[in-house]
């Protein structure tokens, strides 16, 4: 009695669903089979007043034999890689052969334990033997149909999960593609102003922009994760652009510990926070200011902090408050990838220097899983 599936064709462009047999699935299947066989033994023994122990041996021997016949037999018939089952006529033939063969083998094992021969009833009591065979085959068919329905349900659940994952990746790609033009338009607007005021600095800024775009567009937008070091490198390119425009008014400090450089994070996660810190915090103030970007491990989380010493949230004027587009996109991406396990918090910095502190908290186990998915996706596309 095994999981049987006859799957529909996958949707075009969908992630193919592959059958994965894990030790946990085998143990759950085995435990469920033992429970099913035990229920059959009780149903046969109690009403007829037969010894429960003897009926239990027969039920377990027959049920496990059918399971072994079908599960080992399907490996020889080129099963569908998505479900592990040879669907179509071959699957039906395997189920019938498994039920009959398992019944014969299980009955023989039970007879050896009980010290008698069920097949001897063929001449003495053919009706009783026919009844035993009919009951055994009936329960075999019932068990096979149960596991067939269970296999169908598991396949459709896996298929739905794959479709939801594809939809999530498409949504993330859309959000990321929206962030790229947002940063580009802001930079081009600043470049336009600088051309009129200082042409040489505008040319240097344009060179920096070209280098930044080359590095950004080289990476695939389909990526759901890259190393935290790559995220900091993009920030360094962007802040170099801002440094050309703001000059000595902008002081930058990037703090990335070596042990966190390879940590996988969603691309362009910190970019909107840094843009907000400059545009709405540091640029509106008259004097110089400092921008700090820090990554650190805090318990079971990765904490990413963007701190500026600008005008702060309370003193920001309506003209510099912005639309909140960048923060909204970051929150949506965090929710899409991590649900409620991740958070973005923006609040006034609690020290004498003032300014704003933005913090992203990411669950460490989910980041490891994100990096593994990215590696598997790269391998499958390679």
C-alpha positions in Angstrom: 0.0 0.0 0.0 1.9 3.0 -1.2 1.5 6.6 -2.2 0.1 6.7 -5.8 -0.1 9.8 -7.9 -1.2 10.6 -11.5 -0.3 14.2 -11.8 -1.6 16.8 -14.2 0.8 18.6 -16.5 2.7 21.4 -14.9 1.8 24.9 -15.9 4.2 26.5 -18.4 7.0 28.3 -16.7 6.2 26.8 -13.3 8.8 25.3 -11.0 8.7 21.5 -11.6 7.6 19.5 -8.6 10.1 16.7 -7.7 9.2 13.8 -5.5 11.4 13.8 -2.4 11.3 10.8 0.0 12.6 11.9 3.4 13.2 9.6 6.4 10.4 11.5 8.2 7.9 10.7 5.4 8.9 7.0 5.5 8.5 6.8 9.3 5.1 8.5 9.1 4.0 6.2 6.3 5.2 3.1 8.2 3.4 4.2 11.4 0.2 4.9 9.5 0.4 1.5 7.8 0.9 -0.3 11.2 -2.2 1.5 12.6 -4.2 0.7 9.5 -3.3 -3.0 9.7 -4.1 -3.1 13.5 -7.5 -1.7 12.8 -8.1 -4.5 10.3 -7.0 -7.1 12.8 -9.4 -5.8 15.4 -12.3 -5.6 13.0 -11.8 -9.3 12.0 -11.0 -10.7 15.4 -13.5 -9.2 17.8 -16.9 -9.9 16.0 -15.9 -13.5 15.2 -14.3 -14.2 18.6 -11.0 -15.1 17.1 -7.6 -14.7 18.8 -6.5 -11.1 18.4 -2.8 -11.9 18.4 -3.1 -14.3 15.5 -5.2 -11.9 13.5 -2.7 -9.1 14.2 0.1 -11.2 12.8 -1.8 -12.0 9.6 -2.9 -8.4 9.2 0.6 -6.9 9.7 2.3 -9.6 7.5 -0.2 -9.1 4.6 -0.3 -5.3 4.9 3.5 -4.9 5.1 4.0 -7.4 2.2 1.7 -5.5 -0.1 3.6 -2.3 0.8 7.0 -3.9 0.1 5.8 -5.4 -3.2 4.4 -2.0 -4.5 7.2 0.3 -3.2 10.0 -1.9 -4.4 8.2 -2.8 -7.6 7.6 0.8 -8.7 11.4 1.5 -8.6 11.7 -1.0 -11.5 9.1 0.6 -13.7 10.7 4.0 -14.4 8.5 6.1 -12.1 7.6 9.7 -12.8 10.4 11.8 -11.1 7.8 14.3 -9.8 5.7 11.7 -7.9 7.9 8.5 -7.8 5.0 6.5 -9.2 4.5 4.9 -12.6 1.1 6.3 -13.5 -1.2 5.1 -16.2 -1.7 1.3 -17.0 1.7 0.4 -15.5 0.6 2.0 -12.2 -2.7 0.1 -12.1 -1.0 -3.2 -13.0 1.6 -2.7 -10.3 -1.1 -2.1 -7.7 -3.0 -5.2 -8.7 0.1 -7.4 -8.7 1.3 -5.9 -5.4 -2.0 -6.6 -3.7 -2.2 -10.2 -4.9 1.5 -11.0 -4.3 1.5 -9.3 -0.9 -1.6 -11.3 0.1 0.0 -14.6 -0.8 3.4 -13.7 0.9 1.7 -12.3 4.0 -0.6 -15.3 4.4 2.4 -17.7 4.1 4.2 -15.7 6.8 1.1 -15.8 9.0 0.7 -19.5 8.5 4.3 -20.1 9.5 3.8 -18.3 12.7 0.4 -19.9 13.5 1.6 -23.4 12.6 -1.1 -24.2 10.1 -1.9 -23.8 6.4 -4.6 -21.4 5.1 -4.3 -23.0 1.7 -5.3 -26.4 3.1 -8.8 -24.9 3.3 -9.0 -25.1 -0.5 -10.0 -28.7 -0.3 -11.7 -28.9 3.1 -13.5 -25.6 3.3 -13.3 -23.8 -0.1 -16.0 -21.3 0.9 -14.0 -20.2 4.0 -10.9 -19.8 2.0 -12.7 -17.8 -0.6 -14.0 -15.6 2.2 -10.5 -15.1 3.6 -9.2 -14.2 0.1 -12.1 -11.8 -0.5 -11.6 -10.0 2.8 -7.9 -9.8 2.4 -8.1 -8.4 -1.2 -10.9 -6.0 -0.1 -8.7 -4.5 2.6 -5.7 -4.4 0.3 -7.7 -2.4 -2.3 -9.1 -0.1 0.4 -5.5 0.5 1.7 -4.2 1.1 -1.7 -7.0 3.6 -2.6 -6.3 5.4 0.7 -2.7 5.8 0.0 -3.5 6.7 -3.6 -5.7 9.6 -2.4 -3.0 10.6 0.2 -0.3 10.7 -2.5 -2.6 12.8 -4.8 -3.1 15.3 -1.9 0.6 15.5 -1.1 1.5 16.1 -4.8 -1.1 18.9 -5.2 0.1 20.5 -2.0 3.7 20.4 -3.3 2.5 21.8 -6.7 0.6 24.6 -4.9 3.7 25.4 -2.9 5.8 25.6 -6.0 3.3 27.9 -7.7 3.3 30.2 -4.7 7.1 30.2 -4.7 7.1 31.2 -8.3 4.6 34.0 -7.6 6.7 35.2 -4.7 9.9 35.3 -6.9 8.0 37.3 -9.6 6.7 39.8 -7.0 10.2 40.2 -5.6 11.6 40.8 -9.0 9.0 43.4 -9.6 9.7 45.2 -6.3 13.5 45.1 -7.0 13.0 46.5 -10.5 11.0 49.3 -9.1 13.7 50.2 -6.6 16.4 50.4 -9.3 14.7 53.2 -11.3 13.8 55.0 -8.0 17.5 55.3 -7.1 18.5 56.1 -10.7 16.0 59.0 -11.0 17.1 60.5 -7.7 20.7 60.4 -8.9 20.0 61.9 -12.3 18.0 64.7 -10.7 21.0 65.5 -8.5 23.3 65.2 -11.5 21.2 67.7 -13.5 21.6 70.3 -10.7 25.3 69.7 -10.4 26.0 70.2 -14.1 24.9 73.8 -13.9 26.9 74.5 -10.7 30.1 72.5 -11.1 30.7 70.7 -14.5 34.0 68.9 -13.5 32.3 67.4 -10.4 29.3 66.5 -12.5 31.6 64.6 -14.9 33.2 62.8 -12.0 29.8 62.0 -10.6 28.7 60.7 -14.0 31.7 58.4 -14.2 30.8 57.0 -10.7 27.2 56.5 -11.8 28.3 54.5 -14.9 30.4 52.3 -12.7 27.6 51.9 -10.2 25.1 50.9 -12.9 27.5 48.5 -14.5 27.9 46.7 -11.2 24.2 46.8 -10.5 22.9 45.6 -13.9 25.5 42.9 -14.1 23.8 41.1 -11.2 20.6 39.3 -12.3 17.3 40.8 -11.1 16.0 37.3 -10.7 18.3 36.8 -7.7 16.6 36.6 -4.4 19.8 36.8 -2.4 23.4 37.8 -2.6 26.2 38.1 -0.1 26.1 40.9 2.5 29.5 42.1 1.3 28.0 42.7 -2.2 25.2 44.8 -0.6 27.9 46.9 1.2 29.9 47.3 -2.0 26.8 48.7 -3.8 26.3 51.1 -0.9 30.0 52.2 -1.2 29.5 53.0 -4.9 26.3 54.9 -4.2 27.8 56.9 -1.3 30.8 57.7 -3.5 28.3 59.4 -5.8 26.7 61.3 -2.9 30.2 62.2 -1.6 31.0 63.9 -4.9 27.9 66.0 -4.7 27.9 66.8 -0.9 31.6 67.1 -0.4 32.8 67.5 3.2 29.2 67.7 4.4 29.0 63.9 4.2 31.0 61.6 6.4 30.5 57.8 5.9 31.2 54.8 8.1 30.6 51.2 6.9 30.9 48.5 9.5 30.7 44.9 8.2 32.4 42.2 10.4 34.3 39.6 8.4 32.2 36.7 9.8 29.1 38.3 8.3 30.5 39.1 4.8 29.1 35.9 3.2 25.7 36.1 4.9 22.9 35.9 2.2 20.5 38.9 2.2 17.9 40.2 -0.4 19.5 42.6 -2.9 19.0 46.3 -2.6 17.7 45.9 1.0 19.8 48.8 2.5 19.8 51.1 -0.5 16.4 52.8 0.2 17.3 53.3 3.8 20.6 55.0 2.9 18.8 57.2 0.3 16.3 58.3 2.9 19.0 59.1 5.4 20.8 61.4 2.9 17.8 62.9 1.2 15.5 63.5 4.2 18.1 63.6 7.0 21.5 64.9 6.0 20.8 67.1 2.9 18.2 69.4 4.5 20.5 70.4 7.4 23.1 73.2 7.0 26.1 71.6 8.6 28.0 68.4 8.1 26.6 65.1 9.1 27.5 61.4 9.4 26.0 58.3 8.0 26.7 54.9 9.6 25.8 51.5 8.2 26.4 48.6 10.5 25.7 44.8 10.4 25.9 42.6 13.5 24.6 39.3 14.9 22.2 39.7 17.8 21.0 36.3 19.2 19.3 34.4 16.5 18.9 37.5 14.2 20.9 39.6 11.8 20.6 43.2 12.6 21.2 45.9 9.9 21.4 49.5 11.1 21.4 52.7 9.1 22.0 55.8 11.3 22.3 59.4 10.3 22.9 62.6 12.3 20.6 64.7 10.1 17.5 66.8 10.9 15.6 63.8 12.3 12.0 62.7 11.9 10.4 65.4 14.0 12.2 68.3 12.3 11.7 67.1 8.7 9.7 69.6 6.7 6.8 68.5 4.3 9.1 69.4 1.4 11.7 66.8 2.4 9.4 64.2 4.0 9.1 62.2 0.8 6.5 59.7 -0.2 7.8 56.7 1.7 8.1 54.6 -1.4 11.5 53.1 -0.5 10.4 52.1 3.0 7.2 50.6 1.7 9.0 48.5 -0.8 11.5 47.3 1.8 8.6 46.3 4.2 6.8 44.5 1.3 9.9 42.5 0.4 10.6 41.6 4.0 7.0 40.4 4.4 7.1 38.4 1.1 10.3 36.6 2.0 10.1 36.2 5.8 6.5 37.0 6.9 6.3 38.2 10.5 9.7 37.0 11.3 11.4 40.1 9.9 10.9 43.7 10.8 11.9 47.2 9.8 11.8 49.9 12.4 12.5 53.6 11.8 12.8 55.9 14.8 14.6 58.9 16.2 18.2 58.1 17.3 18.3 58.1 21.1 21.5 60.1 21.8 22.7 63.7 21.9 23.6 63.8 18.2 20.0 63.4 17.1 19.1 62.1 13.7 17.3 58.9 12.7 18.0 55.2 13.2 16.6 52.6 10.8 16.9 48.9 11.8 16.2 45.8 9.8 15.9 42.5 11.8 16.2 39.3 9.9 15.9 35.7 11.3 19.2 33.9 10.9 17.7 30.4 10.0 15.6 32.0 7.3 18.6 33.7 5.8 20.5 30.4 5.6 17.4 28.8 3.8 17.3 31.8 1.5 21.0 31.3 0.5 20.4 27.6 0.0 17.4 28.3 -2.3 19.5 30.8 -4.3 22.3 28.2 -4.7 19.9 25.5 -5.8 18.3 27.9 -8.3 21.7 28.9 -9.7 22.6 25.2 -10.1 19.4 24.3 -11.9 19.8 27.2 -14.3 23.4 26.4 -14.9 
